[in-house]
Every structure is written in C-alpha cells, then in structure tokens.
Amino acid sequence: MSNKIGVVAIVVDDPAEAAERINSLLSQYSNIVVGRMGIPYKEKNISIISVIVDGSTDEISALTGKLGSIKGVNVKTAFSSKNF
C-alpha cells in the first residue's frame, strides 16, 4: 500500500482539558508523524496544532478519527496528490 503525505490541522477549544489525550494519541502514532507545531493562542484560550504525517490513508484516518472524537477538538486533513 502506498503512503500519503499530508497535514493534520487541529483546533483545540479547551487546551487544558484535551492536551493530555491529544499528546497521548500523537505519541501512539509517532511512526507516521514527521513533525508538529503547536501554537497556544492564550488571549482566546485555544490552541492550534499542525501535524505533518506520512502514512497509509488507513493509519492517518485512524489518528484523525480518534483526535476528532475528543470533546472540543476539531480536525481537518489535507493530502498531497502524490502517492509515495
């Protein structure tokens, strides 16, 4: 199966509540995580995280599905059109 490269955008409405679960999931899926950048927007009490991923669509979908099931977490994914 070929891999896809993409970016997972995560907007966290309540960082204090969700941070531990998000970090745990990203650690569990570290084999497909190329890199990540998190920006706390303290004035609005939200966080925005971008995660670069390289994996099968099944692996990436499993990660994003679990992230999206966390209360107050919104997830969107964009993929490269190339297969690797």
N, CA, C and O atoms as a printed pandas DataFrame, in Angstrom:
     atom_number atom_name residue_name chain_id  residue_number  x_coord  y_coord  z_coord
0              1         N          MET        A               1    0.849   -1.181    0.000
1              2        CA          MET        A               1    0.000    0.000    0.000
2              3         C          MET        A               1    0.891    1.239    0.000
3              4         O          MET        A               1    1.909    1.273    0.691
4              5         N          SER        A               2    0.513    2.248   -0.768
5              6        CA          SER        A               2    1.307    3.463   -0.842
6              7         C          SER        A               2    0.970    4.406    0.303
7              8         O          SER        A               2   -0.108    4.345    0.894
8              9         N          ASN        A               3    1.921    5.273    0.592
9             10        CA          ASN        A               3    1.738    6.263    1.655
10            11         C          ASN        A               3    1.293    7.585    1.080
11            12         O          ASN        A               3    1.531    7.887   -0.090
12            13         N          LYS        A               4    0.650    8.360    1.910
13            14        CA          LYS        A               4    0.272    9.730    1.594
14            15         C          LYS        A               4    1.001   10.652    2.570
15            16         O          LYS        A               4    1.254   10.294    3.720
16            17         N          ILE        A               5    1.328   11.833    2.088
17            18        CA          ILE        A               5    1.894   12.870    2.941
18            19         C          ILE        A               5    0.851   13.967    3.047
19            20         O          ILE        A               5    0.241   14.367    2.055
20            21         N          GLY        A               6    0.657   14.444    4.264
21            22        CA          GLY        A               6   -0.353   15.468    4.461
22            23         C          GLY        A               6   -0.131   16.253    5.732
23            24         O          GLY        A               6    0.846   16.053    6.454
24            25         N          VAL        A               7   -1.053   17.141    5.983
25            26        CA          VAL        A               7   -1.027   17.933    7.203
26            27         C          VAL        A               7   -2.372   17.781    7.902
27            28         O          VAL        A               7   -3.431   17.858    7.280
28            29         N          VAL        A               8   -2.299   17.567    9.196
29            30        CA          VAL        A               8   -3.496   17.470   10.029
30            31         C          VAL        A               8   -3.573   18.759   10.839
31            32         O          VAL        A               8   -2.669   19.069   11.615
32            33         N          ALA        A               9   -4.648   19.500   10.654
33            34        CA          ALA        A               9   -4.870   20.738   11.406
34            35         C          ALA        A               9   -5.811   20.433   12.562
35            36         O          ALA        A               9   -6.892   19.876   12.372
36            37         N          ILE        A              10   -5.381   20.805   13.759
37            38        CA          ILE        A              10   -6.150   20.534   14.964
38            39         C          ILE        A              10   -6.401   21.856   15.683
39            40         O          ILE        A              10   -5.461   22.579   16.012
40            41         N          VAL        A              11   -7.675   22.166   15.924
41            42        CA          VAL        A              11   -8.042   23.342   16.707
42            43         C          VAL        A              11   -8.646   22.830   18.008
43            44         O          VAL        A              11   -9.614   22.069   18.008
44            45         N          VAL        A              12   -8.051   23.267   19.114
45            46        CA          VAL        A              12   -8.441   22.771   20.436
46            47         C          VAL        A              12   -9.147   23.901   21.186
47            48         O          VAL        A              12   -8.536   24.917   21.518
48            49         N          ASP        A              13  -10.439   23.707   21.447
49            50        CA          ASP        A              13  -11.234   24.738   22.120
50            51         C          ASP        A              13  -10.934   24.848   23.611
51            52         O          ASP        A              13  -11.072   25.927   24.188
52            53         N          ASP        A              14  -10.525   23.751   24.241
53            54        CA          ASP        A              14  -10.206   23.761   25.674
54            55         C          ASP        A              14   -8.897   23.006   25.887
55            56         O          ASP        A              14   -8.911   21.822   26.224
56            57         N          PRO        A              15   -7.764   23.685   25.691
57            58        CA          PRO        A              15   -6.469   23.006   25.761
58            59         C          PRO        A              15   -6.204   22.300   27.090
59            60         O          PRO        A              15   -5.624   21.214   27.100
60            61         N          ALA        A              16   -6.610   22.884   28.187
61            62        CA          ALA        A              16   -6.352   22.267   29.492
62            63         C          ALA        A              16   -7.038   20.909   29.599
63            64         O          ALA        A              16   -6.507   19.981   30.210
64            65         N          GLU        A              17   -8.211   20.804   29.004
65            66        CA          GLU        A              17   -8.998   19.572   29.085
66            67         C          GLU        A              17   -8.500   18.497   28.120
67            68         O          GLU        A              17   -8.525   17.312   28.455
68            69         N          ALA        A              18   -8.046   18.894   26.924
69            70        CA          ALA        A              18   -7.763   17.924   25.863
70            71         C          ALA        A              18   -6.286   17.631   25.628
71            72         O          ALA        A              18   -5.963   16.653   24.953
72            73         N          ALA        A              19   -5.384   18.442   26.159
73            74        CA          ALA        A              19   -3.968   18.340   25.817
74            75         C          ALA        A              19   -3.379   16.956   26.086
75            76         O          ALA        A              19   -2.651   16.420   25.251
76            77         N          GLU        A              20   -3.684   16.385   27.222
77            78        CA          GLU        A              20   -3.107   15.087   27.583
78            79         C          GLU        A              20   -3.538   13.996   26.606
79            80         O          GLU        A              20   -2.719   13.178   26.189
80            81         N          ARG        A              21   -4.803   13.980   26.245
81            82        CA          ARG        A              21   -5.303   12.956   25.309
82            83         C          ARG        A              21   -4.728   13.163   23.912
83            84         O          ARG        A              21   -4.398   12.189   23.235
84            85         N          ILE        A              22   -4.602   14.404   23.473
85            86        CA          ILE        A              22   -4.026   14.686   22.159
86            87         C          ILE        A              22   -2.578   14.231   22.119
87            88         O          ILE        A              22   -2.171   13.538   21.188
88            89         N          ASN        A              23   -1.798   14.613   23.118
89            90        CA          ASN        A              23   -0.386   14.228   23.148
90            91         C          ASN        A              23   -0.216   12.717   23.219
91            92         O          ASN        A              23    0.706   12.171   22.614
92            93         N          SER        A              24   -1.081   12.043   23.942
93            94        CA          SER        A              24   -1.022   10.591   24.032
94            95         C          SER        A              24   -1.261    9.950   22.665
95            96         O          SER        A              24   -0.541    9.032   22.271
96            97         N          LEU        A              25   -2.269   10.433   21.947
97            98        CA          LEU        A              25   -2.555    9.893   20.613
98            99         C          LEU        A              25   -1.411   10.168   19.630
99           100         O          LEU        A              25   -1.032    9.293   18.852
100          101         N          LEU        A              26   -0.870   11.377   19.673
101          102        CA          LEU        A              26    0.236   11.690   18.768
102          103         C          LEU        A              26    1.458   10.827   19.080
103          104         O          LEU        A              26    2.206   10.464   18.172
104          105         N          SER        A              27    1.663   10.500   20.334
105          106        CA          SER        A              27    2.755    9.584   20.706
106          107         C          SER        A              27    2.482    8.173   20.203
107          108         O          SER        A              27    3.393    7.501   19.720
108          109         N          GLN        A              28    1.242    7.720   20.312
109          110        CA          GLN        A              28    0.881    6.386   19.822
110          111         C          GLN        A              28    1.095    6.262   18.320
111          112         O          GLN        A              28    1.450    5.190   17.830
112          113         N          TYR        A              29    0.885    7.340   17.595
113          114        CA          TYR        A              29    1.024    7.345   16.139
114          115         C          TYR        A              29    2.330    8.006   15.692
115          116         O          TYR        A              29    2.414    8.512   14.572
116          117         N          SER        A              30    3.332    8.006   16.541
117          118        CA          SER        A              30    4.597    8.681   16.225
118          119         C          SER        A              30    5.279    8.095   14.989
119          120         O          SER        A              30    6.105    8.760   14.365
120          121         N          ASN        A              31    4.941    6.860   14.634
121          122        CA          ASN        A              31    5.550    6.248   13.444
122          123         C          ASN        A              31    5.115    6.925   12.150
123          124         O          ASN        A              31    5.788    6.773   11.130
124          125         N          ILE        A              32    4.009    7.668   12.162
125          126        CA          ILE        A              32    3.587    8.386   10.951
126          127         C          ILE        A              32    3.730    9.898   11.085
127          128         O          ILE        A              32    3.463   10.629   10.131
128          129         N          VAL        A              33    4.146   10.374   12.252
129          130        CA          VAL        A              33    4.303   11.814   12.475
130          131         C          VAL        A              33    5.702   12.248   12.053
131          132         O          VAL        A              33    6.702   11.781   12.597
132          133         N          VAL        A              34    5.756   13.146   11.076
133          134        CA          VAL        A              34    7.032   13.698   10.606
134          135         C          VAL        A              34    7.443   14.868   11.489
135          136         O          VAL        A              34    8.616   15.018   11.831
136          137         N          GLY        A              35    6.469   15.694   11.855
137          138        CA          GLY        A              35    6.742   16.846   12.704
138          139         C          GLY        A              35    5.450   17.505   13.123
139          140         O          GLY        A              35    4.388   17.254   12.554
140          141         N          ARG        A              36    5.560   18.351   14.124
141          142        CA          ARG        A              36    4.370   19.048   14.604
142          143         C          ARG        A              36    4.737   20.427   15.110
143          144         O          ARG        A              36    5.866   20.675   15.535
144          145         N          MET        A              37    3.756   21.324   15.056
145          146        CA          MET        A              37    3.935   22.666   15.591
146          147         C          MET        A              37    2.643   23.041   16.304
147          148         O          MET        A              37    1.557   22.954   15.730
148          149         N          GLY        A              38    2.769   23.454   17.537
149          150        CA          GLY        A              38    1.608   23.867   18.306
150          151         C          GLY        A              38    1.726   25.317   18.722
151          152         O          GLY        A              38    2.773   25.767   19.188
152          153         N          ILE        A              39    0.644   26.033   18.548
153          154        CA          ILE        A              39    0.612   27.452   18.904
154          155         C          ILE        A              39   -0.506   27.674   19.921
155          156         O          ILE        A              39   -1.680   27.516   19.587
156          157         N          PRO        A              40   -0.158   28.035   21.153
157          158        CA          PRO        A              40   -1.206   28.391   22.108
158          159         C          PRO        A              40   -1.653   29.839   21.855
159          160         O          PRO        A              40   -0.828   30.753   21.843
160          161         N          TYR        A              41   -2.929   30.035   21.658
161          162        CA          TYR        A              41   -3.475   31.373   21.463
162          163         C          TYR        A              41   -4.124   31.761   22.787
163          164         O          TYR        A              41   -5.337   31.647   22.965
164          165         N          LYS        A              42   -3.286   32.221   23.706
165          166        CA          LYS        A              42   -3.699   32.429   25.091
166          167         C          LYS        A              42   -4.819   33.451   25.237
167          168         O          LYS        A              42   -5.687   33.297   26.096
168          169         N          GLU        A              43   -4.811   34.490   24.411
169          170        CA          GLU        A              43   -5.851   35.517   24.516
170          171         C          GLU        A              43   -7.244   34.956   24.251
171          172         O          GLU        A              43   -8.234   35.473   24.767
172          173         N          LYS        A              44   -7.318   33.899   23.447
173          174        CA          LYS        A              44   -8.605   33.293   23.098
174          175         C          LYS        A              44   -8.822   31.947   23.801
175          176         O          LYS        A              44   -9.877   31.333   23.646
176          177         N          ASN        A              45   -7.834   31.489   24.569
177          178        CA          ASN        A              45   -7.877   30.217   25.276
178          179         C          ASN        A              45   -8.147   29.038   24.343
179          180         O          ASN        A              45   -8.952   28.158   24.648
180          181         N          ILE        A              46   -7.453   29.039   23.193
181          182        CA          ILE        A              46   -7.486   27.902   22.280
182          183         C          ILE        A              46   -6.053   27.577   21.874
183          184         O          ILE        A              46   -5.137   28.363   22.118
184          185         N          SER        A              47   -5.867   26.428   21.262
185          186        CA          SER        A              47   -4.575   26.049   20.696
186          187         C          SER        A              47   -4.780   25.552   19.282
187          188         O          SER        A              47   -5.807   24.952   18.965
188          189         N          ILE        A              48   -3.804   25.803   18.440
189          190        CA          ILE        A              48   -3.819   25.321   17.067
190          191         C          ILE        A              48   -2.565   24.477   16.877
191          192         O          ILE        A              48   -1.455   24.919   17.175
192          193         N          ILE        A              49   -2.754   23.264   16.379
193          194        CA          ILE        A              49   -1.645   22.337   16.181
194          195         C          ILE        A              49   -1.656   21.884   14.732
195          196         O          ILE        A              49   -2.701   21.505   14.202
196          197         N          SER        A              50   -0.492   21.922   14.089
197          198        CA          SER        A              50   -0.372   21.329   12.757
198          199         C          SER        A              50    0.584   20.152   12.863
199          200         O          SER        A              50    1.650   20.255   13.469
200          201         N          VAL        A              51    0.193   19.038   12.269
201          202        CA          VAL        A              51    0.972   17.808   12.330
202          203         C          VAL        A              51    1.200   17.323   10.904
203          204         O          VAL        A              51    0.245   17.089   10.163
204          205         N          ILE        A              52    2.468   17.172   10.520
205          206        CA          ILE        A              52    2.807   16.625    9.216
206          207         C          ILE        A              52    2.858   15.115    9.361
207          208         O          ILE        A              52    3.533   14.592   10.248
208          209         N          VAL        A              53    2.134   14.407    8.479
209          210        CA          VAL        A              53    2.052   12.955    8.567
210          211         C          VAL        A              53    2.494   12.304    7.256
211          212         O          VAL        A              53    2.365   12.886    6.178
212          213         N          ASP        A              54    3.017   11.089    7.376
213          214        CA          ASP        A              54    3.428   10.272    6.236
214          215         C          ASP        A              54    3.035    8.843    6.570
215          216         O          ASP        A              54    3.722    8.163    7.332
216          217         N          GLY        A              55    1.926    8.390    5.996
217          218        CA          GLY        A              55    1.437    7.058    6.307
218          219         C          GLY        A              55    0.346    6.634    5.353
219          220         O          GLY        A              55   -0.006    7.368    4.429
220          221         N          SER        A              56   -0.184    5.460    5.575
221          222        CA          SER        A              56   -1.300    4.992    4.752
222          223         C          SER        A              56   -2.544    5.801    5.112
223          224         O          SER        A              56   -2.633    6.381    6.194
224          225         N          THR        A              57   -3.491    5.828    4.197
225          226        CA          THR        A              57   -4.722    6.558    4.483
226          227         C          THR        A              57   -5.448    5.936    5.674
227          228         O          THR        A              57   -6.109    6.642    6.436
228          229         N          ASP        A              58   -5.330    4.628    5.836
229          230        CA          ASP        A              58   -5.956    3.970    6.993
230          231         C          ASP        A              58   -5.346    4.449    8.306
231          232         O          ASP        A              58   -6.067    4.737    9.262
232          233         N          GLU        A              59   -4.007    4.535    8.350
233          234        CA          GLU        A              59   -3.333    4.989    9.570
234          235         C          GLU        A              59   -3.697    6.430    9.895
235          236         O          GLU        A              59   -4.010    6.759   11.039
236          237         N          ILE        A              60   -3.654    7.284    8.884
237          238        CA          ILE        A              60   -3.946    8.703    9.095
238          239         C          ILE        A              60   -5.407    8.895    9.497
239          240         O          ILE        A              60   -5.714    9.707   10.369
240          241         N          SER        A              61   -6.298    8.150    8.861
241          242        CA          SER        A              61   -7.719    8.239    9.209
242          243         C          SER        A              61   -7.985    7.758   10.630
243          244         O          SER        A              61   -8.823    8.321   11.334
244          245         N          ALA        A              62   -7.269    6.712   11.053
245          246        CA          ALA        A              62   -7.432    6.217   12.424
246          247         C          ALA        A              62   -7.016    7.294   13.422
247          248         O          ALA        A              62   -7.711    7.532   14.410
248          249         N          LEU        A              63   -5.892    7.940   13.165
249          250        CA          LEU        A              63   -5.422    9.011   14.049
250          251         C          LEU        A              63   -6.422   10.163   14.083
251          252         O          LEU        A              63   -6.822   10.606   15.159
252          253         N          THR        A              64   -6.825   10.647   12.913
253          254        CA          THR        A              64   -7.709   11.807   12.885
254          255         C          THR        A              64   -9.088   11.484   13.457
255          256         O          THR        A              64   -9.719   12.343   14.073
256          257         N          GLY        A              65   -9.555   10.264   13.258
257          258        CA          GLY        A              65  -10.834    9.863   13.847
258          259         C          GLY        A              65  -10.794    9.884   15.360
259          260         O          GLY        A              65  -11.734   10.344   16.008
260          261         N          LYS        A              66   -9.696    9.383   15.926
261          262        CA          LYS        A              66   -9.559    9.381   17.385
262          263         C          LYS        A              66   -9.399   10.797   17.920
263          264         O          LYS        A              66   -9.960   11.137   18.961
264          265         N          LEU        A              67   -8.632   11.627   17.209
265          266        CA          LEU        A              67   -8.483   13.016   17.632
266          267         C          LEU        A              67   -9.833   13.738   17.593
267          268         O          LEU        A              67  -10.175   14.479   18.514
268          269         N          GLY        A              68  -10.589   13.516   16.528
269          270        CA          GLY        A              68  -11.871   14.185   16.360
270          271         C          GLY        A              68  -12.926   13.756   17.363
271          272         O          GLY        A              68  -13.922   14.452   17.561
272          273         N          SER        A              69  -12.709   12.613   17.996
273          274        CA          SER        A              69  -13.685   12.147   18.983
274          275         C          SER        A              69  -13.487   12.787   20.362
275          276         O          SER        A              69  -14.313   12.612   21.257
276          277         N          ILE        A              70  -12.392   13.527   20.525
277          278        CA          ILE        A              70  -12.137   14.214   21.787
278          279         C          ILE        A              70  -13.003   15.473   21.843
279          280         O          ILE        A              70  -13.035   16.256   20.894
280          281         N          LYS        A              71  -13.690   15.655   22.944
281          282        CA          LYS        A              71  -14.575   16.814   23.105
282          283         C          LYS        A              71  -13.784   18.112   22.959
283          284         O          LYS        A              71  -12.737   18.288   23.582
284          285         N          GLY        A              72  -14.302   19.020   22.124
285          286        CA          GLY        A              72  -13.676   20.322   21.937
286          287         C          GLY        A              72  -12.505   20.329   20.976
287          288         O          GLY        A              72  -11.764   21.310   20.908
288          289         N          VAL        A              73  -12.328   19.236   20.223
289          290        CA          VAL        A              73  -11.227   19.145   19.265
290          291         C          VAL        A              73  -11.817   19.054   17.857
291          292         O          VAL        A              73  -12.659   18.201   17.579
292          293         N          ASN        A              74  -11.363   19.942   16.976
293          294        CA          ASN        A              74  -11.790   19.952   15.572
294          295         C          ASN        A              74  -10.590   19.627   14.699
295          296         O          ASN        A              74   -9.511   20.189   14.882
296          297         N          VAL        A              75  -10.781   18.715   13.745
297          298        CA          VAL        A              75   -9.670   18.196   12.941
298          299         C          VAL        A              75  -10.016   18.269   11.456
299          300         O          VAL        A              75  -11.130   17.938   11.048
300          301         N          LYS        A              76   -9.054   18.703   10.664
301          302        CA          LYS        A              76   -9.155   18.670    9.201
302          303         C          LYS        A              76   -7.822   18.180    8.652
303          304         O          LYS        A              76   -6.769   18.443    9.232
304          305         N          THR        A              77   -7.874   17.461    7.525
305          306        CA          THR        A              77   -6.674   16.908    6.921
306          307         C          THR        A              77   -6.594   17.317    5.457
307          308         O          THR        A              77   -7.604   17.334    4.753
308          309         N          ALA        A              78   -5.390   17.646    5.004
309          310        CA          ALA        A              78   -5.139   17.918    3.590
310          311         C          ALA        A              78   -3.989   17.019    3.151
311          312         O          ALA        A              78   -2.981   16.905    3.848
312          313         N          PHE        A              79   -4.146   16.378    1.985
313          314        CA          PHE        A              79   -3.154   15.441    1.473
314          315         C          PHE        A              79   -2.494   15.957    0.206
315          316         O          PHE        A              79   -3.091   16.718   -0.555
316          317         N          SER        A              80   -1.263   15.536   -0.007
317          318        CA          SER        A              80   -0.609   15.735   -1.293
318          319         C          SER        A              80   -1.318   14.849   -2.305
319          320         O          SER        A              80   -1.857   13.804   -1.940
320          321         N          SER        A              81   -1.326   15.247   -3.562
321          322        CA          SER        A              81   -1.948   14.411   -4.597
322          323         C          SER        A              81   -1.041   13.257   -5.011
323          324         O          SER        A              81   -1.483   12.338   -5.701
324          325         N          LYS        A              82    0.224   13.297   -4.596
325          326        CA          LYS        A              82    1.168   12.226   -4.947
326          327         C          LYS        A              82    1.056   11.048   -3.969
327          328         O          LYS        A              82    0.740   11.223   -2.792
328          329         N          ASN        A              83    1.320    9.863   -4.485
329          330        CA          ASN        A              83    1.462    8.680   -3.634
330          331         C          ASN        A              83    2.945    8.367   -3.486
331          332         O          ASN        A              83    3.711    8.515   -4.438
332          333         N          PHE        A              84    3.345    7.941   -2.315
333          334        CA          PHE        A              84    4.751    7.647   -2.067
334          335         C          PHE        A              84    4.916    6.215   -1.590
335          336         O          PHE        A              84    6.037    5.777   -1.327
